[in-house]
Amino acid sequence: MAKPRLLTGGNPQIPKGLGDAPVRAYIDALEDWKRQACEDLDGVISRSIPGVRKAVKWNSPFYGPAGGDYVVSYHVMTRYVKVAFFAGATLDPPPPEGSKDPSTRYLHVSEKTPLDEARLADWCRQASALPGFGKVAD
């Protein structure tokens, strides 16, 4: 199987799909510190959302609780991984980065900024009880 093409910022071009396999393909295609950052994100998110369901859409992994909406996603940029919480403005405390969409908040994970796994896990647990973006089953 050919290695996926890396798009702007090193984000891999992965066909959309449901389940762990497309998310794994996304992570496996990454290079450098971005691969480890996304491995860590996948692990914390997967452990923190009850009955987690996964998908890749728009070249980004999406996560949500069983039978619910997508609540968190991430996308690789040049200098950081942008973690999106679709109802992030209602999280306590909200993730630090704002969005054009007033409901969405972001966390930027970089090579030089260690991931606060406890904070991420708390946000994921909170988010899994809120409406998100599109049904996981679609």
N, C-alpha and C positions, 0 to 999 in steps of 0.2 A: 504494500500500500504506500502510495506517495505521501511524503510529508506535506501537511497543509501549508498553503501560502500564508506568509505573515503580512498583514495589512499595516497601515499606519500605526506607529507606536509599538509594533511587535504583536498586535492582536491577531490570533490565528483565524483564518477563514475556515469555519467548521459548518458543515450542513446542519440545518435545524433538525432536531430530534428530541424525543422524550426519553428520560431515564438517565442512569449513571454513565452509560457508554459514551454518549456525545460529550458529556462534561469531562470525562476522563480523556477523551481525544483532544479536547481543548487544552487541558492542563499539560498533557504529554507533548503538545506541539510548542509550548512556550520555551523560552530560553532564559538563561541567567537567573537573577534573583526573582524575576517575575514568576517563574515556575514554582519556586519555593513559596512565594507569597500566596499564590493561588492554591497550592496544596494546603497551606495552613488555613486559608479562608474556607475552602471546601470542607475541611475537617471540622472546624468550629461550627460552621453553618449547619452541616449535616447532623452534628450531635445536638444542636440547640433547637432545631425546629421539629416538633413532634410529627413522626411519620413522614419525614421530608420526602418531597418529590422534586425531581430535577428535570431540567430541559435546557437545550441550547436554542436560542432564537436570536436573530440579528447579530450573530457572531459573539454572543455573550451567554454565560451560564445564568440560569434563573432558578430560584428555589422557592418552595412554598410548602405549607402543611398539607397533609393528605386531604384531598377533596376541597382545598381552598384556593385562594388566589396566589399568584407570585408575590412575594413580599420583599425579596432582596435579589439583587443581581450584581455582577461586576464586569468591568470592561478594562482591558489593558491599554494604558496610555504610554507615552514615551517615558515619562519620569515617575509615574505612579500607577497603581491600580485603583480605579474609581469604583467604590462599593456604593450602590444605590439602595436606599430604603424608600419604597414608594409611598409609605405613610410615615416617613421619618420625622415630620414636624410634630407628630403626636407622641413620639418616644420621649422618655424621661431619663436623662436629658437627651435632647435631640442631637443627632450626629452633627459635627461641626461645620460642614460645608453646605451652603444654600444651593438652590436651583431656580431656574425660571418658573418651574412648577412649585407653587408654595407648599404643597404637601410633601414633596420629595426632598430628602436630605442625603448628603453624601459623606463618606469617610474616604480619605485618600491614604493609601498604604504605599510606602516607598521603601527603597532599599535602605535608607537611613532612618526611617521611622518604624520602630518595632510595633508589631501588632499587639494591641491590648486585647488578648483573647477573652478575658472575663467581661470586658465592656461589650465586645462584639457579640458574645453569647447572650448577654442580657438583652441587647437590642434585638437579636434574632428571636428570642423567646417573646418579647413584647410584640414585635411585628407579626408573629405568627397568629396572634389573636385579633389582628386588625384586617380590614379590607386592603387588598393590594392592587395588582395590575393584571387583569386577565386570569381566567381559570387555568389551573395547573393541567387539567385534563385536555385542554384544547390542542 
